[in-house]
């Protein structure tokens, strides 16, 4: 998994799944983003887009208004992969707001896609999860 994660990834989808079966887009309107994972265990992420009011309203954590309205988020972290458990852990070093010093995400690869799944976070309702989908960034997409 370590050799698979290294590189640049473009954010293509992000959804929140709720215990009652509801599925909502995490962002309201257009969004863009990128994650970079280096071979020396550094991860950098940025996302441009406004969080969905519908997702925020269902969250058990009340987000401050400045967080609700923010359209840019970025952070950098050290990361580690537990291949047996198929998870990646981000140990935050800095950037815009983050909820925990360490966040763990289930990690899987499907073709040129990387799928990260967050569960058991305090901002998700009981039984809910958030899924983020990235596509590997290639030079052909830049031309």
C-alpha positions in Angstrom: 0.0 0.0 0.0 2.9 2.4 0.7 4.0 2.3 -2.9 0.4 2.9 -4.1 -0.3 5.9 -1.9 2.8 7.9 -2.9 2.1 10.6 -5.5 -0.4 13.3 -6.3 -4.2 12.7 -6.0 -7.1 14.9 -7.3 -10.2 15.0 -5.2 -13.2 13.7 -7.3 -15.9 13.0 -4.8 -16.7 13.3 -1.1 -20.0 12.1 0.5 -21.4 11.6 4.0 -23.4 8.4 4.6 -25.9 8.4 7.5 -27.2 5.5 9.5 -30.7 6.1 8.2 -29.5 5.5 4.6 -29.3 9.2 3.6 -26.3 10.0 1.4 -25.3 13.7 1.1 -22.5 15.4 -0.9 -20.0 16.8 1.6 -19.7 20.0 -0.4 -22.3 22.4 -1.6 -21.7 23.4 -5.2 -18.4 23.1 -7.0 -15.3 21.9 -5.2 -11.7 21.0 -6.0 -8.8 19.5 -4.1 -5.6 17.6 -4.1 -3.6 15.4 -1.8 0.1 14.7 -2.1 1.8 11.7 -0.3 5.6 11.6 -0.3 7.8 8.6 0.1 9.2 10.1 3.3 5.7 10.0 5.0 4.6 13.6 4.5 1.0 14.3 3.4 -0.3 17.6 2.1 -3.9 18.3 1.4 -6.0 21.3 0.2 -9.6 21.5 -0.6 -11.6 24.4 -2.1 -15.3 24.3 -1.6 -18.1 25.2 0.9 -19.3 22.5 3.2 -22.9 21.4 2.7 -25.4 23.0 5.1 -27.4 19.8 5.0 -24.3 17.8 6.2 -23.4 20.4 8.9 -27.0 20.4 10.2 -26.9 16.7 10.7 -23.6 16.8 12.6 -23.7 16.3 16.3 -20.9 18.9 16.6 -21.9 22.5 16.0 -19.3 24.1 13.7 -18.5 27.8 14.3 -19.8 30.1 11.6 -16.3 30.9 10.3 -15.8 27.2 9.7 -19.2 26.8 8.0 -18.4 29.6 5.6 -14.7 28.8 4.9 -14.1 27.8 1.3 -10.4 26.8 1.6 -8.9 24.2 3.9 -5.3 22.9 3.9 -3.1 20.9 6.2 0.1 18.9 6.3 0.8 15.8 8.3 3.1 12.9 8.8 1.3 9.7 7.8 1.7 6.0 8.5 0.1 3.0 6.9 -1.0 -0.1 8.7 -1.2 -2.5 5.8 -2.7 -5.4 7.9 -5.6 -3.1 9.0 -5.7 -1.3 5.6 -5.7 2.2 7.3 -3.7 5.4 7.0 -3.2 7.6 10.0 -2.5 11.3 9.6 -0.6 13.0 12.4 -1.4 16.6 11.9 1.5 19.1 11.9 -0.3 22.3 10.8 -2.7 24.1 8.6 -6.3 25.1 8.9 -8.7 23.6 11.4 -8.7 19.9 12.1 -10.7 18.0 14.7 -8.1 15.7 16.1 -4.3 15.5 16.3 -4.5 12.0 14.7 -7.1 10.9 12.2 -7.4 7.4 10.9 -9.0 6.5 7.6 -9.7 3.1 6.0 -7.7 3.0 2.8 -8.4 1.1 -0.4 -7.3 1.4 -4.0 -9.5 0.6 -7.1 -7.7 1.1 -10.3 -6.5 4.7 -10.5 -8.6 5.6 -7.5 -7.9 5.9 -3.8 -10.8 5.8 -1.4 -10.5 7.0 2.2 -13.3 6.3 4.7 -13.7 8.0 8.1 -15.7 6.3 10.7 -16.4 6.9 14.4 -15.5 10.6 14.2 -17.3 12.9 16.7 -18.8 15.0 13.9 -20.5 12.1 12.2 -23.8 10.7 13.5 -23.8 7.3 15.1 -23.3 4.7 12.4 -22.4 7.3 9.8 -19.2 7.7 7.8 -17.6 10.0 5.2 -16.0 8.7 2.1 -13.4 10.6 0.0 -12.5 9.5 -3.5 -9.3 10.6 -5.3 -7.9 9.9 -8.7 -4.2 9.6 -9.3 -3.0 12.8 -10.9 -1.1 12.1 -14.2 0.8 14.5 -16.6 -1.8 13.8 -19.3 -4.4 15.5 -17.2 -2.3 18.6 -17.0 -2.0 19.2 -20.7 
